[in-house]
Amino acid sequence: MAVAAVMLPLTQSAAQELNMPVIQTKYTADPAPMVHNDTVYLYTTHDENDAEGFHMKDWLLYTSTDMVNWQDRGAVASLENFEWFKGKNGAWAEQVIERNGKWYMYCPIHGHGIGVLTSDSPYGPFKDPIGKPLVWQKEHWYDIDPTVFIDDDGQAYMYWGNPKTYYVKLNKDMISYSGEIVEVPHIKDYQEGPWCYKRNGHYYMAFASTCCPEGIGYAMSKSPTGPWEYKGHIMNHTHRTRGNHPGIIDYKGKSYCFGLNYDIFRLETSRHAERRSVSVAEMTYNADGTIQELPYFLDCKLEQIEHFNPFRKVEAETMAWGYGLETVAKNPWGKERWNQLVTGIDNGEYIQLKGVDFAKGATSFKVCASCHLYGGTMEIRLDGVDGKLIGSVNITNTKTELKVFETKIKGATGVHDLYFVFKGSEKQKRNLFNLDWWEFK
């Protein structure tokens, strides 16, 4: 299991009735969403499963087109991308931006400034084009949490800092800057994690507000260089979480605020450790550009914005809920290095996909899987782990080979939540099999 020592009974539980974090198979933090070609690319940091304090080695990517079902794209970069850094920890809050067909990832390495990586694809691989930090003020450790945006006139800016805020004007190459580092006058309630963007002529700086616990505050300006006027909270301080880190986008006619909390870790224990998870809530702007304050993430309502199409090859690592499962790279050296396998599959665990549109009906189902030992059964159900059974697949020993298993489907029409429920046997109840992809016909 990726994120829990024990698997709690989550059947039709309150856990899913709440607006829980969107990723459950890994601990994710510091959300950095971006929209490109009708898809949300959600870049995150990664808290290791053994983390007590911050234990962070790489940066992850997830994608979605409906805001509730997310595909795991694996690690797109790590500390190893920076040859000038010899440490094993410190992959802190990054942001990725696209310009002229290239992707730029700005990566703070705690205590060693902010580096930059580039790629020809949002999925990586990312490489270090300058072989040194882009910014490093060695007299202090404030150089964390970069945020980058490109203004309408083409000028790009990078802001960062805890507890102070700084900015530079990036050059068009996005890997160098001109002029001096500028310190921003303190913004009320600012702590860290700035997120800067422009919308309808207004400049916004959202941020994690004063620790601890951190909320999400914001300021507005008529200029990208300020002055910044504090406007209040997007989400107030609350003891229901400790840290936070905003990421804000507009997508398909709606606005969203991403942040972080400890709610997946809370399914396991009430004690504190830095094992965080990314949540998202829809947010609303007022006519004057100010933002309506949100309740805490668990109390928000996140609506699916389009139905999910099952009549195609779907990577198994695509899910709305998969607590207790793990994902691993299928072939980290291959062309599709982002491709993942779902593993760590134990008896009683399941994958949920929301709002799946079977239209006039499905008649068959294929799944590509591998099984090292005895295997188990994959039950295909609608609207719950005990919902209508429309088919089942016995996944048997394949040694190490991925093979396709097929079954007939009966009774799947219209729109439903889809559940793949995993069942073992007396011989084997844990680590039943690995899943690669699935498809309905």
SULBELMO-V222957 format. One record per residue. N is the residue number from 1. RES is the residue in one small letter. SS is DSSP state (h for helix, s for strand, l for the rest). BURIAL is + if it has 24 or more other C-alpha atoms within 12 Angstrom, else -. D_LAST is the distance of its C-alpha to the last C-alpha in Angstrom with 2 decimals. Layout:
n=N res=RES ss=SS burial=BURIAL d_last=D_LAST
n=N res=RES ss=SS burial=BURIAL d_last=D_LAST
//
This chain:
n=1 res=m ss=l burial=+ d_last=31.00
n=2 res=a ss=l burial=+ d_last=31.37
n=3 res=v ss=l burial=+ d_last=33.32
n=4 res=a ss=l burial=+ d_last=34.74
n=5 res=a ss=l burial=- d_last=37.03
n=6 res=v ss=l burial=- d_last=35.82
n=7 res=m ss=l burial=+ d_last=32.56
n=8 res=l ss=l burial=+ d_last=33.41
n=9 res=p ss=l burial=- d_last=31.68
n=10 res=l ss=l burial=+ d_last=29.61
n=11 res=t ss=l burial=+ d_last=27.65
n=12 res=q ss=l burial=- d_last=27.48
n=13 res=s ss=l burial=- d_last=30.58
n=14 res=a ss=h burial=- d_last=32.78
n=15 res=a ss=h burial=+ d_last=31.67
n=16 res=q ss=h burial=+ d_last=28.45
n=17 res=e ss=h burial=- d_last=30.28
n=18 res=l ss=l burial=- d_last=32.48
n=19 res=n ss=l burial=+ d_last=31.58
n=20 res=m ss=l burial=+ d_last=31.25
n=21 res=p ss=l burial=+ d_last=30.99
n=22 res=v ss=l burial=+ d_last=27.70
n=23 res=i ss=l burial=+ d_last=27.80
n=24 res=q ss=l burial=+ d_last=28.45
n=25 res=t ss=l burial=+ d_last=27.78
n=26 res=k ss=l burial=+ d_last=30.89
n=27 res=y ss=s burial=+ d_last=34.04
n=28 res=t ss=s burial=+ d_last=33.99
n=29 res=a ss=s burial=+ d_last=36.83
n=30 res=d ss=s burial=+ d_last=38.34
n=31 res=p ss=s burial=+ d_last=35.34
n=32 res=a ss=s burial=+ d_last=35.50
n=33 res=p ss=s burial=+ d_last=32.73
n=34 res=m ss=s burial=+ d_last=32.50
n=35 res=v ss=s burial=+ d_last=30.37
n=36 res=h ss=s burial=+ d_last=29.36
n=37 res=n ss=l burial=- d_last=27.03
n=38 res=d ss=l burial=- d_last=25.34
n=39 res=t ss=s burial=- d_last=24.71
n=40 res=v ss=s burial=+ d_last=26.90
n=41 res=y ss=s burial=+ d_last=28.19
n=42 res=l ss=s burial=+ d_last=29.80
n=43 res=y ss=s burial=+ d_last=32.34
n=44 res=t ss=s burial=+ d_last=34.07
n=45 res=t ss=s burial=+ d_last=36.74
n=46 res=h ss=s burial=+ d_last=36.06
n=47 res=d ss=s burial=+ d_last=38.26
n=48 res=e ss=l burial=+ d_last=38.34
n=49 res=n ss=l burial=+ d_last=37.66
n=50 res=d ss=l burial=- d_last=41.37
n=51 res=a ss=l burial=- d_last=42.71
n=52 res=e ss=l burial=- d_last=45.77
n=53 res=g ss=l burial=- d_last=47.05
n=54 res=f ss=l burial=+ d_last=45.07
n=55 res=h ss=l burial=+ d_last=43.43
n=56 res=m ss=s burial=+ d_last=41.25
n=57 res=k ss=s burial=+ d_last=40.44
n=58 res=d ss=s burial=+ d_last=37.50
n=59 res=w ss=s burial=+ d_last=35.43
n=60 res=l ss=s burial=+ d_last=31.70
n=61 res=l ss=s burial=+ d_last=28.98
n=62 res=y ss=s burial=+ d_last=26.03
n=63 res=t ss=s burial=+ d_last=23.97
n=64 res=s ss=s burial=+ d_last=22.31
n=65 res=t ss=l burial=+ d_last=21.49
n=66 res=d ss=l burial=+ d_last=21.66
n=67 res=m ss=l burial=+ d_last=24.59
n=68 res=v ss=l burial=+ d_last=23.10
n=69 res=n ss=l burial=+ d_last=20.18
n=70 res=w ss=s burial=+ d_last=21.81
n=71 res=q ss=s burial=+ d_last=20.85
n=72 res=d ss=s burial=+ d_last=23.60
n=73 res=r ss=s burial=+ d_last=24.95
n=74 res=g ss=s burial=+ d_last=27.74
n=75 res=a ss=s burial=+ d_last=31.44
n=76 res=v ss=s burial=+ d_last=32.32
n=77 res=a ss=s burial=+ d_last=36.06
n=78 res=s ss=s burial=+ d_last=38.69
n=79 res=l ss=h burial=+ d_last=42.46
n=80 res=e ss=h burial=+ d_last=42.49
n=81 res=n ss=h burial=+ d_last=41.83
n=82 res=f ss=l burial=+ d_last=45.39
n=83 res=e ss=l burial=- d_last=47.76
n=84 res=w ss=l burial=- d_last=50.73
n=85 res=f ss=l burial=+ d_last=49.63
n=86 res=k ss=l burial=- d_last=50.22
n=87 res=g ss=l burial=- d_last=49.17
n=88 res=k ss=l burial=- d_last=46.26
n=89 res=n ss=l burial=+ d_last=45.72
n=90 res=g ss=l burial=+ d_last=45.74
n=91 res=a ss=s burial=+ d_last=42.42
n=92 res=w ss=l burial=+ d_last=42.95
n=93 res=a ss=l burial=+ d_last=41.42
n=94 res=e ss=l burial=+ d_last=40.08
n=95 res=q ss=s burial=+ d_last=38.85
n=96 res=v ss=s burial=+ d_last=36.87
n=97 res=i ss=s burial=+ d_last=37.43
n=98 res=e ss=s burial=+ d_last=36.38
n=99 res=r ss=s burial=+ d_last=38.98
n=100 res=n ss=l burial=- d_last=38.83
n=101 res=g ss=l burial=- d_last=35.68
n=102 res=k ss=s burial=+ d_last=36.93
n=103 res=w ss=s burial=+ d_last=36.20
n=104 res=y ss=s burial=+ d_last=39.17
n=105 res=m ss=s burial=+ d_last=39.12
n=106 res=y ss=s burial=+ d_last=42.34
n=107 res=c ss=s burial=+ d_last=42.86
n=108 res=p ss=s burial=+ d_last=45.79
n=109 res=i ss=s burial=+ d_last=47.07
n=110 res=h ss=l burial=+ d_last=49.29
n=111 res=g ss=l burial=+ d_last=52.91
n=112 res=h ss=l burial=+ d_last=52.20
n=113 res=g ss=l burial=+ d_last=51.33
n=114 res=i ss=s burial=+ d_last=48.22
n=115 res=g ss=s burial=+ d_last=46.50
n=116 res=v ss=s burial=+ d_last=44.12
n=117 res=l ss=s burial=+ d_last=41.19
n=118 res=t ss=s burial=+ d_last=39.44
n=119 res=s ss=s burial=+ d_last=36.15
n=120 res=d ss=l burial=- d_last=34.46
n=121 res=s ss=l burial=+ d_last=31.15
n=122 res=p ss=l burial=+ d_last=30.41
n=123 res=y ss=l burial=+ d_last=28.84
n=124 res=g ss=l burial=+ d_last=32.07
n=125 res=p ss=l burial=+ d_last=33.82
n=126 res=f ss=l burial=+ d_last=36.78
n=127 res=k ss=s burial=+ d_last=40.30
n=128 res=d ss=l burial=+ d_last=43.79
n=129 res=p ss=l burial=- d_last=45.55
n=130 res=i ss=l burial=- d_last=48.99
n=131 res=g ss=l burial=- d_last=49.60
n=132 res=k ss=l burial=+ d_last=51.28
n=133 res=p ss=l burial=+ d_last=50.76
n=134 res=l ss=l burial=+ d_last=50.41
n=135 res=v ss=s burial=+ d_last=52.50
n=136 res=w ss=l burial=+ d_last=54.59
n=137 res=q ss=l burial=- d_last=57.55
n=138 res=k ss=l burial=- d_last=58.98
n=139 res=e ss=l burial=- d_last=61.53
n=140 res=h ss=l burial=- d_last=58.93
n=141 res=w ss=l burial=- d_last=55.35
n=142 res=y ss=l burial=+ d_last=54.20
n=143 res=d ss=l burial=+ d_last=51.82
n=144 res=i ss=l burial=+ d_last=48.42
n=145 res=d ss=l burial=+ d_last=45.44
n=146 res=p ss=l burial=+ d_last=45.29
n=147 res=t ss=s burial=+ d_last=43.66
n=148 res=v ss=s burial=+ d_last=43.49
n=149 res=f ss=s burial=+ d_last=43.01
n=150 res=i ss=s burial=+ d_last=43.94
n=151 res=d ss=l burial=+ d_last=46.05
n=152 res=d ss=l burial=- d_last=45.90
n=153 res=d ss=l burial=- d_last=48.79
n=154 res=g ss=l burial=- d_last=46.96
n=155 res=q ss=l burial=- d_last=49.00
n=156 res=a ss=s burial=+ d_last=47.03
n=157 res=y ss=s burial=+ d_last=48.29
n=158 res=m ss=s burial=+ d_last=47.74
n=159 res=y ss=s burial=+ d_last=48.90
n=160 res=w ss=s burial=+ d_last=49.11
n=161 res=g ss=l burial=+ d_last=51.26
n=162 res=n ss=l burial=+ d_last=52.24
n=163 res=p ss=l burial=+ d_last=54.63
n=164 res=k ss=l burial=+ d_last=55.76
n=165 res=t ss=s burial=+ d_last=53.72
n=166 res=y ss=s burial=+ d_last=54.08
n=167 res=y ss=s burial=+ d_last=52.70
n=168 res=v ss=s burial=+ d_last=53.06
n=169 res=k ss=s burial=+ d_last=52.26
n=170 res=l ss=s burial=+ d_last=49.83
n=171 res=n ss=l burial=- d_last=50.44
n=172 res=k ss=l burial=- d_last=47.93
n=173 res=d ss=l burial=- d_last=46.92
n=174 res=m ss=l burial=+ d_last=45.69
n=175 res=i ss=l burial=+ d_last=47.17
n=176 res=s ss=l burial=+ d_last=50.80
n=177 res=y ss=s burial=- d_last=52.80
n=178 res=s ss=s burial=- d_last=56.04
n=179 res=g ss=s burial=- d_last=58.82
n=180 res=e ss=s burial=- d_last=59.49
n=181 res=i ss=s burial=+ d_last=57.39
n=182 res=v ss=s burial=- d_last=58.04
n=183 res=e ss=s burial=+ d_last=58.28
n=184 res=v ss=s burial=+ d_last=57.03
n=185 res=p ss=l burial=- d_last=59.37
n=186 res=h ss=l burial=- d_last=58.08
n=187 res=i ss=l burial=+ d_last=55.62
n=188 res=k ss=l burial=+ d_last=56.15
n=189 res=d ss=l burial=+ d_last=53.90
n=190 res=y ss=s burial=+ d_last=52.32
n=191 res=q ss=s burial=+ d_last=51.52
n=192 res=e ss=s burial=+ d_last=48.85
n=193 res=g ss=s burial=+ d_last=45.36
n=194 res=p ss=s burial=+ d_last=45.96
n=195 res=w ss=s burial=+ d_last=43.11
n=196 res=c ss=s burial=+ d_last=44.44
n=197 res=y ss=s burial=+ d_last=42.86
n=198 res=k ss=s burial=+ d_last=43.88
n=199 res=r ss=s burial=+ d_last=42.57
n=200 res=n ss=l burial=- d_last=44.21
n=201 res=g ss=l burial=- d_last=47.40
n=202 res=h ss=s burial=+ d_last=47.79
n=203 res=y ss=s burial=+ d_last=47.80
n=204 res=y ss=s burial=+ d_last=46.43
n=205 res=m ss=s burial=+ d_last=47.05
n=206 res=a ss=s burial=+ d_last=45.11
n=207 res=f ss=s burial=+ d_last=46.10
n=208 res=a ss=s burial=+ d_last=46.24
n=209 res=s ss=s burial=+ d_last=49.32
n=210 res=t ss=l burial=+ d_last=52.24
n=211 res=c ss=l burial=+ d_last=51.54
n=212 res=c ss=l burial=- d_last=51.32
n=213 res=p ss=l burial=+ d_last=49.05
n=214 res=e ss=l burial=+ d_last=47.61
n=215 res=g ss=l burial=+ d_last=46.14
n=216 res=i ss=s burial=+ d_last=44.77
n=217 res=g ss=s burial=+ d_last=47.48
n=218 res=y ss=s burial=+ d_last=47.77
n=219 res=a ss=s burial=+ d_last=50.37
n=220 res=m ss=s burial=+ d_last=50.47
n=221 res=s ss=s burial=+ d_last=52.53
n=222 res=k ss=l burial=- d_last=53.36
n=223 res=s ss=l burial=- d_last=53.37
n=224 res=p ss=l burial=+ d_last=51.23
n=225 res=t ss=l burial=+ d_last=54.42
n=226 res=g ss=l burial=+ d_last=55.43
n=227 res=p ss=l burial=- d_last=57.37
n=228 res=w ss=l burial=+ d_last=54.68
n=229 res=e ss=s burial=+ d_last=55.17
n=230 res=y ss=s burial=+ d_last=53.74
n=231 res=k ss=s burial=+ d_last=51.72
n=232 res=g ss=s burial=+ d_last=50.69
n=233 res=h ss=s burial=+ d_last=47.58
n=234 res=i ss=s burial=+ d_last=43.90
n=235 res=m ss=s burial=+ d_last=43.63
n=236 res=n ss=l burial=+ d_last=46.86
n=237 res=h ss=l burial=+ d_last=48.12
n=238 res=t ss=l burial=+ d_last=47.01
n=239 res=h ss=l burial=- d_last=47.63
n=240 res=r ss=l burial=+ d_last=44.01
n=241 res=t ss=l burial=+ d_last=43.39
n=242 res=r ss=l burial=+ d_last=45.78
n=243 res=g ss=l burial=+ d_last=44.68
n=244 res=n ss=l burial=+ d_last=42.60
n=245 res=h ss=l burial=+ d_last=41.50
n=246 res=p ss=l burial=+ d_last=40.11
n=247 res=g ss=s burial=+ d_last=37.52
n=248 res=i ss=s burial=+ d_last=37.06
n=249 res=i ss=s burial=+ d_last=34.71
n=250 res=d ss=s burial=+ d_last=33.80
n=251 res=y ss=s burial=+ d_last=30.10
n=252 res=k ss=l burial=- d_last=28.44
n=253 res=g ss=l burial=- d_last=31.56
n=254 res=k ss=s burial=- d_last=32.23
n=255 res=s ss=s burial=+ d_last=34.48
n=256 res=y ss=s burial=+ d_last=33.84
n=257 res=c ss=s burial=+ d_last=36.19
n=258 res=f ss=s burial=+ d_last=35.08
n=259 res=g ss=s burial=+ d_last=37.43
n=260 res=l ss=s burial=+ d_last=37.76
n=261 res=n ss=s burial=+ d_last=38.81
n=262 res=y ss=l burial=+ d_last=38.95
n=263 res=d ss=l burial=+ d_last=36.68
n=264 res=i ss=l burial=+ d_last=34.28
n=265 res=f ss=h burial=+ d_last=37.41
n=266 res=r ss=h burial=+ d_last=38.83
n=267 res=l ss=h burial=+ d_last=36.22
n=268 res=e ss=l burial=+ d_last=38.07
n=269 res=t ss=l burial=- d_last=41.67
n=270 res=s ss=l burial=- d_last=44.09
n=271 res=r ss=l burial=- d_last=46.06
n=272 res=h ss=l burial=- d_last=45.87
n=273 res=a ss=l burial=+ d_last=44.48
n=274 res=e ss=l burial=+ d_last=43.03
n=275 res=r ss=l burial=+ d_last=39.37
n=276 res=r ss=l burial=+ d_last=37.91
n=277 res=s ss=s burial=+ d_last=34.61
n=278 res=v ss=s burial=+ d_last=33.45
n=279 res=s ss=s burial=+ d_last=32.95
n=280 res=v ss=s burial=+ d_last=32.43
n=281 res=a ss=s burial=+ d_last=33.60
n=282 res=e ss=s burial=+ d_last=33.65
n=283 res=m ss=s burial=+ d_last=37.18
n=284 res=t ss=l burial=- d_last=39.24
n=285 res=y ss=s burial=- d_last=42.07
n=286 res=n ss=l burial=- d_last=45.12
n=287 res=a ss=l burial=- d_last=46.62
n=288 res=d ss=l burial=- d_last=49.12
n=289 res=g ss=l burial=- d_last=46.50
n=290 res=t ss=l burial=+ d_last=47.18
n=291 res=i ss=s burial=+ d_last=44.37
n=292 res=q ss=l burial=+ d_last=43.97
n=293 res=e ss=l burial=+ d_last=44.30
n=294 res=l ss=s burial=+ d_last=41.28
n=295 res=p ss=l burial=+ d_last=41.50
n=296 res=y ss=l burial=+ d_last=40.43
n=297 res=f ss=h burial=+ d_last=36.75
n=298 res=l ss=h burial=+ d_last=35.99
n=299 res=d ss=h burial=- d_last=37.31
n=300 res=c ss=l burial=+ d_last=35.32
n=301 res=k ss=l burial=+ d_last=32.13
n=302 res=l ss=l burial=+ d_last=29.31
n=303 res=e ss=l burial=- d_last=26.85
n=304 res=q ss=l burial=+ d_last=23.33
n=305 res=i ss=l burial=- d_last=23.65
n=306 res=e ss=l burial=- d_last=20.13
n=307 res=h ss=l burial=+ d_last=16.80
n=308 res=f ss=s burial=+ d_last=14.31
n=309 res=n ss=s burial=+ d_last=11.06
n=310 res=p ss=l burial=+ d_last=8.25
n=311 res=f ss=l burial=- d_last=5.76
n=312 res=r ss=l burial=- d_last=7.99
n=313 res=k ss=l burial=- d_last=9.98
n=314 res=v ss=s burial=+ d_last=12.03
n=315 res=e ss=s burial=+ d_last=15.33
n=316 res=a ss=l burial=+ d_last=16.12
n=317 res=e ss=l burial=+ d_last=19.45
n=318 res=t ss=s burial=+ d_last=18.07
n=319 res=m ss=s burial=+ d_last=19.23
n=320 res=a ss=l burial=+ d_last=21.50
n=321 res=w ss=s burial=+ d_last=23.23
n=322 res=g ss=l burial=+ d_last=23.68
n=323 res=y ss=l burial=+ d_last=27.33
n=324 res=g ss=l burial=+ d_last=28.61
n=325 res=l ss=l burial=+ d_last=26.00
n=326 res=e ss=s burial=+ d_last=26.93
n=327 res=t ss=s burial=+ d_last=25.56
n=328 res=v ss=s burial=+ d_last=27.10
n=329 res=a ss=s burial=+ d_last=26.92
n=330 res=k ss=l burial=+ d_last=24.74
n=331 res=n ss=l burial=- d_last=27.24
n=332 res=p ss=l burial=- d_last=29.98
n=333 res=w ss=l burial=- d_last=31.48
n=334 res=g ss=l burial=- d_last=28.42
n=335 res=k ss=l burial=- d_last=27.49
n=336 res=e ss=l burial=- d_last=24.75
n=337 res=r ss=l burial=+ d_last=27.27
n=338 res=w ss=l burial=+ d_last=25.62
n=339 res=n ss=l burial=+ d_last=22.57
n=340 res=q ss=s burial=+ d_last=22.80
n=341 res=l ss=s burial=+ d_last=21.88
n=342 res=v ss=s burial=+ d_last=21.82
n=343 res=t ss=s burial=+ d_last=24.58
n=344 res=g ss=l burial=+ d_last=27.30
n=345 res=i ss=l burial=+ d_last=24.85
n=346 res=d ss=l burial=+ d_last=27.05
n=347 res=n ss=l burial=+ d_last=26.84
n=348 res=g ss=l burial=+ d_last=26.12
n=349 res=e ss=l burial=+ d_last=24.78
n=350 res=y ss=s burial=+ d_last=21.50
n=351 res=i ss=s burial=+ d_last=19.40
n=352 res=q ss=s burial=+ d_last=18.99
n=353 res=l ss=s burial=+ d_last=17.02
n=354 res=k ss=s burial=+ d_last=18.42
n=355 res=g ss=s burial=+ d_last=17.26
n=356 res=v ss=s burial=+ d_last=13.45
n=357 res=d ss=s burial=+ d_last=12.31
n=358 res=f ss=l burial=+ d_last=9.52
n=359 res=a ss=l burial=- d_last=11.26
n=360 res=k ss=l burial=- d_last=11.21
n=361 res=g ss=l burial=- d_last=8.67
n=362 res=a ss=l burial=+ d_last=5.54
n=363 res=t ss=l burial=- d_last=5.89
n=364 res=s ss=s burial=+ d_last=5.18
n=365 res=f ss=s burial=+ d_last=6.23
n=366 res=k ss=s burial=+ d_last=8.30
n=367 res=v ss=s burial=+ d_last=11.56
n=368 res=c ss=s burial=+ d_last=14.47
n=369 res=a ss=s burial=+ d_last=17.73
n=370 res=s ss=s burial=+ d_last=21.34
n=371 res=c ss=l burial=+ d_last=23.83
n=372 res=h ss=l burial=- d_last=27.58
n=373 res=l ss=l burial=- d_last=28.86
n=374 res=y ss=l burial=+ d_last=27.64
n=375 res=g ss=l burial=+ d_last=24.41
n=376 res=g ss=s burial=+ d_last=22.88
n=377 res=t ss=s burial=+ d_last=19.98
n=378 res=m ss=s burial=+ d_last=17.23
n=379 res=e ss=s burial=+ d_last=16.81
n=380 res=i ss=s burial=+ d_last=13.98
n=381 res=r ss=s burial=+ d_last=15.91
n=382 res=l ss=s burial=+ d_last=16.30
n=383 res=d ss=l burial=+ d_last=19.46
n=384 res=g ss=l burial=+ d_last=21.47
n=385 res=v ss=l burial=+ d_last=22.02
n=386 res=d ss=l burial=- d_last=23.18
n=387 res=g ss=l burial=- d_last=20.75
n=388 res=k ss=s burial=+ d_last=18.50
n=389 res=l ss=s burial=+ d_last=16.82
n=390 res=i ss=s burial=+ d_last=13.25
n=391 res=g ss=s burial=+ d_last=12.88
n=392 res=s ss=s burial=+ d_last=14.81
n=393 res=v ss=s burial=+ d_last=14.99
n=394 res=n ss=s burial=+ d_last=18.42
n=395 res=i ss=s burial=+ d_last=19.14
n=396 res=t ss=l burial=+ d_last=22.20
n=397 res=n ss=l burial=- d_last=24.84
n=398 res=t ss=l burial=- d_last=23.88
n=399 res=k ss=l burial=- d_last=27.31
n=400 res=t ss=l burial=- d_last=26.63
n=401 res=e ss=l burial=- d_last=23.71
n=402 res=l ss=l burial=- d_last=20.21
n=403 res=k ss=s burial=+ d_last=17.82
n=404 res=v ss=s burial=+ d_last=14.12
n=405 res=f ss=s burial=+ d_last=13.49
n=406 res=e ss=s burial=+ d_last=10.65
n=407 res=t ss=s burial=+ d_last=10.56
n=408 res=k ss=s burial=+ d_last=9.46
n=409 res=i ss=l burial=+ d_last=8.94
n=410 res=k ss=l burial=- d_last=11.53
n=411 res=g ss=l burial=- d_last=13.06
n=412 res=a ss=l burial=+ d_last=10.93
n=413 res=t ss=l burial=- d_last=12.00
n=414 res=g ss=l burial=- d_last=14.12
n=415 res=v ss=s burial=+ d_last=15.33
n=416 res=h ss=s burial=+ d_last=16.05
n=417 res=d ss=s burial=+ d_last=17.20
n=418 res=l ss=s burial=+ d_last=14.89
n=419 res=y ss=s burial=+ d_last=16.83
n=420 res=f ss=s burial=+ d_last=16.40
n=421 res=v ss=s burial=+ d_last=19.62
n=422 res=f ss=s burial=+ d_last=21.28
n=423 res=k ss=s burial=+ d_last=23.60
n=424 res=g ss=l burial=+ d_last=26.19
n=425 res=s ss=l burial=- d_last=28.74
n=426 res=e ss=l burial=- d_last=32.51
n=427 res=k ss=l burial=- d_last=32.48
n=428 res=q ss=l burial=- d_last=30.55
n=429 res=k ss=l burial=- d_last=29.91
n=430 res=r ss=l burial=+ d_last=29.79
n=431 res=n ss=l burial=+ d_last=28.02
n=432 res=l ss=l burial=+ d_last=25.33
n=433 res=f ss=l burial=+ d_last=22.99
n=434 res=n ss=s burial=+ d_last=21.75
n=435 res=l ss=s burial=+ d_last=18.30
n=436 res=d ss=s burial=+ d_last=17.28
n=437 res=w ss=s burial=+ d_last=13.72
n=438 res=w ss=s burial=+ d_last=10.32
n=439 res=e ss=s burial=+ d_last=6.69
n=440 res=f ss=s burial=+ d_last=3.78
n=441 res=k ss=l burial=+ d_last=0.00
//
